[in-house]
Every structure is written in structure tokens, then in C-alpha cells.
Amino acid sequence: MIQTQILQLNPPYTILVCGEDVGRHIATLIVTEEKRKEDGSYGIETHSHAIVTYRPMEDGEYWSASEGVVWDKAELYQCHVVGRDGKKSIPFHRLLYFARIFSSWHDSEDFEMFIQRYRFLKEQLQARIKRYGITVDNPPEDGKIGVKLYAIPVRNLPGESMICNFWNEGFSFKALIRPKMEDTANELLAEVRGYQQLILGSTKVRFVFTSDHPNLQYLCDTLNKEQGISE
């Protein structure tokens, strides 16, 4: 048997993001289903879905009349919090975090396809977050971002290995290890330039590469040297 109930929330409401959607979380739909275990003992399974409104609080900004929309395709734990009503701004790297987690870099696509989708989602989310009175701080005009590289086997290419980082403030790097390490470095440098130009909007931001793997030290030194990083 399935039972549902609605948990009404009180202001100030939380602003949630899930995929391309940004909404004001006004209530939660709780779905409870009775499920017997294999041994016949009693058990339940619960699911929580956000109920949101897309209408800004200001009466003069009716860009959408949607009220009480259930995000039924995602559970509440899959949503991320932008802030509460009254929050003025969020850091730029927080916007990148939202855009990155919902624009996964698939194994079958190249970097250009991924970064175009990533850029589109970043701009979409920034515009939609702004509708709730929350601005995004400007990206850094200069500075350094640390990236730690690892070498991992490629699942569908026996004997091949890939350079990658597991997570870094919204930036993913990956490239096959080529016979000439300079070719691997050039592929990663192309990704650096893509992030600088299309995501950060500044070529002054540099990515400082490090690794605990001794065989990757030359690669890291090459990547850093090409960006003018000496230390």
C-alpha cells in the first residue's frame, strides 16, 4: 500500500536547484510504501519530493505562474541548496559546482561537447538563480586553482591508462596517456584553455597541477611551465 502526505514548510523558503531547474521549496511530498522483507518481516520505503514555486516574491515579476510544482523525477536528496530567501549572493565556485554535477562528462564524448553543455548550464542556472534575488559573485580574474592528477586504468581499453582528477571545484580533466607525454600535456592544456575562456572568462587564472605519482611529475611540471608557473 502506498500513502502520501504533504509537509508544508514555512518561510523563509529554501531555493533549490536540480538539473536546469531552480525553484522555491514550499512543501515536501512524502511517499511511503509498505514493503515486506524476504523473511516476511515488516518494512517501509519512503521517498521525498520537493514541491516548488517558480514565481518570485515580488508582485511585479511574474515570469511564470507555476505554483506547487512537484519535482517527481528527482528525490529531495538529489537537489542542492542555493540559499534561503533573503540571501544576496553566492560564490562563483558554488555556481560551477551546481553546473558541474548536472553536466557529467560522458566517456563517449569529447571535451568540446562537454564544455559547451557545461557552459550552457552554468549560464542557465545563473539567470534562473537571479530571478530569486540572488546574484553570483564575479569569477576570479587571476589566481591559482590546484589540480591533483591520478593515473587510472581505462575500463574498455585493456592495457591503457588515463590521466584524470576526481573532483576540483567544478573542473574535470582527463586524457589518455600517450607514448609521448608532451601529447598528453597538450590535450590537458587544451582543456585548461577551454575552462579559462568559456567558463572563467579569464586567461589569467592558472591551474597548478600536482600528483603523488612519481611518473606524473614530468607531466605536471610541463603543464605548469606552459602556464608560466615556476614554483
C-alpha positions as CSV (number, residue, x, y, z in Angstrom):
1,M,0.0,0.0,0.0
2,I,1.2,3.5,-0.9
3,Q,0.5,6.5,1.3
4,T,1.3,10.1,0.7
5,Q,1.4,13.2,2.8
6,I,2.4,16.8,2.2
7,L,4.7,18.6,4.7
8,Q,4.1,22.3,4.5
9,L,7.1,24.5,5.0
10,N,7.3,27.9,6.5
11,P,9.2,31.0,5.2
12,P,11.9,31.9,4.7
13,Y,11.9,29.3,2.0
14,T,14.9,27.5,0.6
15,I,15.9,27.9,-3.0
16,L,16.8,24.6,-4.6
17,V,18.5,23.6,-7.8
18,C,18.1,20.3,-9.6
19,G,19.3,19.9,-13.2
20,E,18.3,23.0,-15.1
21,D,15.5,23.8,-12.6
22,V,15.7,26.3,-9.8
23,G,12.7,26.7,-7.5
24,R,11.5,27.9,-4.1
25,H,10.9,24.9,-1.9
26,I,7.5,25.5,-0.3
27,A,6.5,21.9,0.7
28,T,7.6,18.3,0.6
29,L,5.6,15.4,-0.8
30,I,6.4,12.3,1.3
31,V,5.6,8.9,-0.3
32,T,5.5,5.9,1.9
33,E,5.3,2.3,0.6
34,E,5.0,-0.8,2.7
35,K,7.5,-3.5,1.6
36,R,7.8,-6.8,3.2
37,K,11.3,-8.2,3.6
38,E,12.4,-11.6,2.3
39,D,11.8,-13.1,5.7
40,G,8.3,-11.7,5.8
41,S,9.1,-9.1,8.4
42,Y,7.7,-5.6,8.2
43,G,9.4,-2.8,6.4
44,I,8.7,0.6,4.7
45,E,10.3,2.6,1.9
46,T,10.0,6.4,1.8
47,H,10.6,8.9,-0.9
48,S,10.6,12.7,-0.5
49,H,10.0,15.1,-3.4
50,A,10.3,18.9,-3.4
51,I,7.2,20.9,-4.1
52,V,8.3,24.3,-5.5
53,T,7.0,27.5,-6.8
54,Y,8.7,29.3,-9.7
55,R,7.1,32.7,-9.0
56,P,9.4,35.3,-7.4
57,M,8.1,37.0,-4.3
58,E,8.0,40.5,-5.9
59,D,4.5,41.0,-7.4
60,G,5.9,42.8,-10.4
61,E,8.0,39.8,-11.6
62,Y,5.5,37.2,-12.8
63,W,7.7,35.4,-15.3
64,S,5.9,32.2,-14.5
65,A,2.5,31.5,-12.8
66,S,3.6,28.0,-11.8
67,E,2.8,27.2,-8.1
68,G,3.0,23.9,-6.3
69,V,5.0,22.0,-8.9
70,V,6.2,18.6,-7.7
71,W,9.7,17.6,-8.7
72,D,8.6,14.0,-9.2
73,K,11.6,12.9,-11.3
74,A,14.1,13.6,-8.5
75,E,14.1,12.9,-4.8
76,L,15.0,15.6,-2.3
77,Y,18.4,14.2,-1.6
78,Q,19.3,14.8,-5.3
79,C,18.6,18.5,-5.0
80,H,21.1,21.1,-3.9
81,V,20.6,24.2,-1.8
82,V,21.3,27.6,-3.3
83,G,20.3,29.5,-0.2
84,R,17.2,30.9,1.7
85,D,15.0,33.8,0.8
86,G,16.9,36.9,1.6
87,K,20.3,35.6,0.6
88,K,22.1,38.2,-1.5
89,S,24.8,36.3,-3.4
90,I,26.7,33.0,-3.7
91,P,30.4,32.5,-4.7
92,F,31.2,31.8,-8.3
93,H,32.7,28.4,-7.5
94,R,29.3,27.4,-6.0
95,L,27.6,28.1,-9.3
96,L,30.3,26.0,-11.0
97,Y,29.5,23.2,-8.5
98,F,25.8,23.2,-9.5
99,A,26.6,23.3,-13.2
100,R,29.3,20.6,-13.0
101,I,27.3,17.9,-11.1
102,F,24.4,18.2,-13.6
103,S,26.6,18.1,-16.7
104,S,28.6,14.9,-16.4
105,W,31.4,14.4,-18.9
106,H,30.4,11.1,-20.6
107,D,33.1,8.7,-21.6
108,S,31.9,8.7,-25.2
109,E,32.1,12.5,-25.8
110,D,35.0,14.8,-26.4
111,F,35.9,17.8,-24.3
112,E,34.3,20.4,-26.7
113,M,30.9,18.8,-26.4
114,F,31.1,18.6,-22.6
115,I,32.3,22.1,-22.1
116,Q,29.6,23.6,-24.4
117,R,26.9,21.8,-22.3
118,Y,28.7,22.8,-19.1
119,R,28.8,26.5,-20.2
120,F,25.1,26.4,-21.3
121,L,24.0,25.0,-17.9
122,K,26.2,27.5,-16.0
123,E,24.6,30.4,-17.8
124,Q,21.0,28.9,-17.4
125,L,21.4,28.4,-13.7
126,Q,22.9,31.8,-13.2
127,A,20.0,33.5,-14.9
128,R,17.4,31.4,-13.0
129,I,19.1,31.9,-9.6
130,K,19.0,35.7,-10.2
131,R,15.2,35.5,-10.5
132,Y,15.1,34.9,-6.8
133,G,17.1,38.0,-5.9
134,I,20.4,36.0,-5.6
135,T,23.4,37.2,-7.6
136,V,26.6,35.2,-8.4
137,D,29.9,36.8,-7.4
138,N,32.3,37.5,-10.2
139,P,34.7,34.8,-11.2
140,P,38.3,35.3,-10.1
141,E,40.3,37.5,-12.6
142,D,43.5,35.9,-11.6
143,G,44.8,33.4,-9.1
144,K,45.6,29.7,-9.0
145,I,43.5,26.6,-8.8
146,G,45.1,23.4,-7.6
147,V,44.5,20.2,-9.5
148,K,45.8,16.8,-8.4
149,L,46.2,14.2,-11.1
150,Y,45.9,10.5,-11.0
151,A,46.6,7.6,-13.4
152,I,43.8,5.0,-13.6
153,P,43.2,2.1,-16.0
154,V,40.6,2.6,-18.8
155,R,37.8,0.1,-18.5
156,N,37.1,-0.5,-22.1
157,L,40.8,-0.3,-23.3
158,P,42.9,-3.1,-21.8
159,G,46.4,-2.0,-21.0
160,E,45.6,1.7,-21.5
161,S,45.7,4.3,-18.7
162,M,44.1,7.7,-18.3
163,I,45.2,10.9,-16.5
164,C,42.3,12.4,-14.5
165,N,41.4,14.3,-11.4
166,F,38.5,13.1,-9.4
167,W,37.0,16.4,-8.3
168,N,38.1,20.0,-8.2
169,E,35.7,23.0,-7.7
170,G,33.8,22.1,-10.9
171,F,36.8,21.3,-13.2
172,S,37.3,17.9,-14.7
173,F,40.5,16.9,-16.5
174,K,41.1,13.7,-18.4
175,A,43.4,12.4,-21.2
176,L,44.8,9.1,-22.4
177,I,48.5,8.6,-21.6
178,R,50.2,8.8,-24.9
179,P,53.6,7.3,-25.9
180,K,54.9,10.9,-25.9
181,M,54.0,12.7,-22.6
182,E,54.0,16.0,-24.5
183,D,50.9,14.9,-26.4
184,T,49.1,14.1,-23.2
185,A,50.2,17.5,-21.9
186,N,48.8,19.3,-25.0
187,E,45.5,17.6,-24.6
188,L,45.2,18.7,-20.9
189,L,46.4,22.2,-21.9
190,A,43.5,22.4,-24.4
191,E,41.2,21.7,-21.5
192,V,42.8,24.4,-19.4
193,R,42.3,26.9,-22.2
194,G,38.7,25.8,-22.6
195,Y,37.9,26.4,-18.9
196,Q,39.7,29.7,-18.9
197,Q,37.9,31.1,-22.0
198,L,34.4,29.6,-21.7
199,I,33.9,29.1,-18.0
200,L,36.1,31.5,-16.1
201,G,36.3,34.2,-18.8
202,S,39.9,34.9,-17.8
203,T,43.2,33.6,-19.2
204,K,44.9,34.9,-16.0
205,V,43.6,32.1,-13.9
206,R,46.1,29.3,-13.8
207,F,45.8,25.6,-12.9
208,V,48.6,24.3,-10.7
209,F,49.0,20.6,-11.4
210,T,50.4,18.2,-8.8
211,S,50.5,14.4,-8.3
212,D,51.6,11.8,-5.8
213,H,52.5,9.5,-8.7
214,P,56.3,9.9,-9.4
215,N,55.8,9.1,-13.1
216,L,53.5,12.1,-13.5
217,Q,55.9,14.7,-12.1
218,Y,57.3,15.5,-15.6
219,L,53.7,15.9,-16.9
220,C,52.8,18.3,-14.0
221,D,56.0,20.3,-14.5
222,T,55.3,20.6,-18.2
223,L,51.7,21.8,-17.6
224,N,52.7,24.3,-15.0
225,K,55.7,25.6,-17.1
226,E,53.4,26.2,-20.1
227,Q,51.2,28.4,-17.9
228,G,54.1,30.4,-16.7
229,I,54.1,28.8,-13.2
230,S,57.7,28.4,-12.0
231,E,57.2,27.3,-8.3
